[in-house]
Amino acid sequence: MRRRTLLTRVLIANLLLVSVAVVAAGLASNPNTQFGDESTVGLVLAFAIALTILVNLFMIQRRFEPLERLIDAMERADLARSGVDLGLGDGRSDTEEIQRLEAAFRRMLERLDAERRRTSSAALQAMEEERARVARDLHDEVNQSLTGVLLHLEAAREKAPPELDRELAETKGMANSAMTELLTLARALRPTALDDLGLKAALAALVEEIGRTTEIDASFESEGDFSEVGEETQLVAYRVAQEALSNVQQHSGAEHVRVRLLRTHTGLEMTVSDDGHGFEFDAEESGLGVPGMRERALLVGGELEIESQPPVGTRIRLRV
């Protein structure tokens, strides 16, 4: 059965109250009754009006309370988190208007969430494809050109007079250094270990690189089999770890960092924790790559948790 609308309920209640007031006024104005004096008539009418106001206030407040709760839930809705949960319960006690408004808002949030995921996926996929293309160009073309330069330098060194030997050796060293930096950059743009060996080996190599090139004591732990984890999820986990470790290296001032990868019965969990000075949460959006990490996590239906307490350190946890 269709429930009465709020307007219908208010109209019925007011009709009944007005009827009661009219009857009361009629009785009070009847000379044959004991309510004949004017003060009594005024008292009865005032009581009827007060009762009408109180009943209206009670009904309106009671029926508009779900609307207030819905407005609060709308204001708290956060598309930066996975899923759409307004926290309103089943809504069975709400009026039909409130239920329809809540359902429409839920559908709108779901459409926005789906569109956000679609556009984010397309943007991130295009970015990864561009990274892979640049990495291939650096590795195949620029690296080959540097290899040719080294060969020419070696040939010139054999024919050059002895006084140029030192300069040619220094030039060759600079070319070797440039080639090493180039290969490091190509691996950062598109990790070949992730494509060839999987997430576990790629993260281990990433952590090893941090420990080798910096003074930070970096360690890696893993538990479980990650062979069945999807490629997109592996890439997201790797990029989150890459960004987190970059923040540790550049901003944290940490002496130790630990990356822990765990395969649970519900999915994948990765934690990057350090003992640096941490950061205030009002500054997490400035240059730390936090929005990008959150966006990547949402892309695969995951959640990113950040705990940072200066000067204790920072812990970033990805759950997919």
C-alpha positions in Angstrom: 0.0 0.0 0.0 1.3 3.4 -0.9 2.3 5.4 2.2 0.8 8.8 2.7 2.9 11.8 1.7 4.1 14.3 4.3 1.8 16.9 2.8 -1.2 14.6 3.2 -0.3 13.8 6.8 0.0 17.5 7.7 -3.2 18.4 6.0 -5.2 15.6 7.7 -3.7 16.5 11.1 -4.6 20.2 10.6 -8.1 19.4 9.4 -8.7 17.3 12.5 -7.3 20.0 14.8 -9.3 22.8 13.1 -12.5 20.6 13.4 -11.7 20.2 17.1 -11.2 24.0 17.5 -14.4 24.8 15.7 -16.4 22.4 17.9 -14.7 23.8 21.0 -15.5 27.3 19.9 -19.1 26.4 19.1 -19.6 24.9 22.5 -17.9 27.8 24.2 -20.2 30.3 22.4 -23.4 28.4 23.1 -25.3 30.3 25.8 -26.8 27.1 27.1 -23.4 25.8 28.1 -21.2 26.7 31.1 -18.6 28.3 28.7 -20.6 31.4 28.0 -18.3 34.1 29.3 -15.8 35.7 26.9 -12.7 34.8 29.0 -13.6 31.1 28.8 -14.2 31.3 25.0 -10.7 33.0 24.6 -9.1 30.4 26.8 -10.6 27.5 24.8 -9.6 29.0 21.5 -6.1 29.7 22.8 -5.8 26.1 23.9 -7.0 24.9 20.5 -4.5 27.1 18.7 -1.6 26.0 21.0 -2.5 22.4 20.5 -2.5 22.9 16.7 0.9 24.5 16.8 2.4 21.8 19.1 1.0 19.0 16.9 2.3 20.6 13.8 5.8 21.1 15.3 5.9 17.5 16.5 4.8 16.1 13.1 7.1 18.3 11.1 10.1 17.8 13.3 9.5 14.0 13.4 9.0 13.8 9.6 11.9 16.1 8.7 14.4 14.5 11.0 15.3 11.8 8.3 15.8 14.7 5.8 18.3 16.3 8.2 20.1 13.0 8.5 20.2 12.6 4.8 21.6 16.2 4.3 24.3 15.4 6.9 25.2 12.2 5.0 25.3 14.1 1.7 27.7 16.6 3.2 29.9 13.8 4.6 29.9 11.8 1.3 33.5 11.3 0.2 34.3 10.1 -3.3 38.0 9.7 -2.4 37.1 6.5 -0.6 36.0 3.3 -2.2 32.3 2.4 -2.1 29.2 4.5 -1.5 27.9 4.3 2.1 25.7 7.0 3.5 25.4 5.3 6.9 21.6 5.8 7.1 20.6 2.3 7.8 17.7 0.6 6.0 15.5 3.7 5.9 12.3 1.8 6.5 10.9 4.3 8.9 11.4 7.2 6.5 8.7 8.8 4.4 8.4 7.9 0.7 9.9 11.3 -0.3 13.0 10.8 1.9 13.5 7.2 0.5 13.2 8.4 -3.1 15.7 11.3 -2.4 18.1 8.9 -0.7 17.8 6.4 -3.6 18.4 9.1 -6.2 21.5 10.4 -4.3 22.9 6.9 -4.0 22.4 6.4 -7.7 24.1 9.7 -8.4 27.1 8.8 -6.2 27.4 5.3 -7.9 27.4 6.9 -11.3 30.0 9.5 -10.2 32.1 6.7 -8.7 31.9 4.6 -11.8 32.7 7.5 -14.1 35.6 8.5 -11.8 37.0 4.9 -12.0 36.6 4.8 -15.8 38.3 8.1 -16.4 41.0 7.4 -13.8 41.7 4.0 -15.4 41.9 5.5 -18.8 44.2 8.3 -17.7 46.5 6.0 -15.7 46.6 3.4 -18.5 47.6 6.2 -20.9 50.3 7.4 -18.5 51.7 3.9 -18.1 51.7 3.3 -21.8 53.6 6.6 -22.3 56.0 5.7 -19.6 56.6 2.3 -21.3 57.2 4.0 -24.6 59.7 6.5 -23.2 61.5 3.7 -21.3 61.8 1.7 -24.5 63.1 4.7 -26.4 65.7 5.4 -23.7 66.8 1.9 -23.6 66.8 1.0 -27.3 67.8 4.3 -28.9 69.5 6.6 -26.5 71.3 3.7 -24.8 72.5 2.4 -28.1 73.8 5.9 -29.0 75.7 6.1 -25.8 77.2 2.6 -26.5 78.3 3.9 -29.9 79.9 6.9 -28.2 81.8 4.6 -25.8 83.1 2.5 -28.7 84.3 5.6 -30.6 86.0 6.9 -27.5 87.7 3.6 -27.0 88.9 3.6 -30.6 90.0 7.2 -30.4 91.9 6.4 -27.1 93.9 3.7 -28.8 95.0 6.1 -31.6 95.3 9.3 -29.6 98.6 10.7 -28.2 99.4 9.9 -24.6 98.7 13.4 -23.4 95.0 12.9 -24.3 94.6 9.6 -22.6 93.5 11.1 -19.3 90.8 13.3 -20.9 89.5 10.5 -23.0 89.3 8.3 -19.9 87.4 10.9 -18.0 85.0 11.4 -21.0 84.5 7.6 -21.1 83.7 7.6 -17.4 81.1 10.3 -17.9 79.5 8.4 -20.7 79.4 5.2 -18.6 77.8 7.2 -15.7 75.3 8.7 -18.1 74.4 5.2 -19.4 73.9 3.9 -15.8 71.7 6.8 -14.9 69.8 6.3 -18.1 69.1 2.6 -17.4 68.0 3.5 -13.8 65.6 6.1 -15.2 64.2 3.6 -17.8 63.7 1.0 -15.0 61.9 3.6 -12.9 59.6 4.5 -15.8 58.7 0.9 -16.5 60.1 -1.8 -14.2 61.1 -4.7 -16.3 61.3 -6.9 -13.2 57.5 -6.3 -12.6 56.8 -7.6 -16.1 59.2 -10.5 -16.1 59.4 -11.7 -12.5 56.3 -10.3 -10.7 55.5 -7.9 -7.9 57.5 -9.6 -5.2 60.8 -9.5 -7.1 60.1 -6.0 -8.4 59.6 -4.7 -4.9 62.6 -6.5 -3.6 64.7 -4.9 -6.3 63.3 -1.5 -5.6 64.1 -1.8 -1.9 67.5 -3.1 -2.6 68.2 -0.1 -4.9 67.2 2.3 -2.1 69.5 0.6 0.4 72.4 0.6 -2.2 72.1 4.2 -3.4 71.3 5.9 0.0 72.3 5.6 3.6 68.9 4.4 4.6 68.7 0.8 6.0 66.0 -0.7 3.8 64.4 -4.1 4.3 61.8 -6.1 2.5 59.5 -8.9 3.8 56.9 -10.9 2.0 54.5 -13.7 2.8 52.3 -15.6 0.5 51.9 -16.4 -3.2 51.4 -13.4 -5.5 51.3 -15.2 -8.8 47.5 -14.9 -9.1 47.4 -11.2 -8.3 46.1 -9.2 -11.3 48.6 -7.2 -13.4 46.7 -3.9 -12.7 46.8 -4.6 -8.9 50.5 -5.4 -9.1 51.3 -2.2 -11.0 49.3 -0.1 -8.5 51.1 -1.7 -5.5 54.4 -1.1 -7.2 53.7 2.5 -8.0 52.4 3.2 -4.4 55.6 1.6 -3.0 57.7 3.6 -5.4 56.1 6.9 -4.5 56.3 6.1 -0.7 60.0 5.2 -0.9 60.7 8.3 -2.9 59.1 10.3 -0.1 61.1 8.5 2.5 64.3 9.2 0.5 63.6 12.9 -0.2 61.5 14.2 2.7 61.5 11.9 5.8 65.1 12.0 7.1 64.6 8.4 8.1 67.4 5.9 9.0 65.3 2.8 8.5 62.5 1.8 6.1 60.6 -1.4 5.9 58.4 -2.7 3.1 56.1 -5.6 3.9 54.0 -7.5 1.4 51.4 -9.9 2.5 48.9 -12.0 0.7 45.8 -12.5 2.9 42.6 -14.6 2.4 40.8 -11.4 1.2 43.4 -9.9 -1.1 46.7 -8.1 -0.9 48.2 -5.9 1.8 51.4 -3.8 1.5 52.9 -1.6 4.2 55.7 0.9 3.9 56.9 2.2 7.3 59.8 4.5 8.3 61.3 6.1 11.4 61.5 9.6 9.9 60.1 12.9 11.2 56.8 12.3 9.6 54.5 15.1 8.4 51.4 17.0 9.3 48.2 15.9 7.6 47.5 19.4 6.4 50.7 19.1 4.4 50.2 15.7 3.0 48.8 17.0 -0.3 51.9 19.2 -1.0 54.5 17.5 -3.1 54.2 14.1 -1.4 52.1 12.3 -4.1 49.4 11.3 -1.7 46.5 12.1 -4.0 48.1 10.0 -6.8 48.5 7.1 -4.4 44.9 7.3 -3.2 43.7 7.5 -6.8 45.6 4.4 -7.8 44.3 2.5 -4.8 40.7 3.4 -5.7 41.3 2.3 -9.3 41.6 -1.3 -8.1 39.0 -1.1 -5.4 41.6 -0.7 -2.6 42.1 1.6 0.3 45.1 3.6 1.3 45.7 4.4 5.0 48.3 6.9 6.1 49.5 7.2 9.7 52.1 9.9 10.4 53.1 11.3 13.7 56.0 13.6 13.9 58.6 12.7 15.0 57.7 9.0 15.2 57.6 8.3 11.5 55.1 7.4 8.8 53.3 4.2 7.8 51.5 3.8 4.5 49.2 0.8 4.1 47.6 -0.4 0.9 44.8 -2.9 1.1 43.3 -4.4 -2.0 
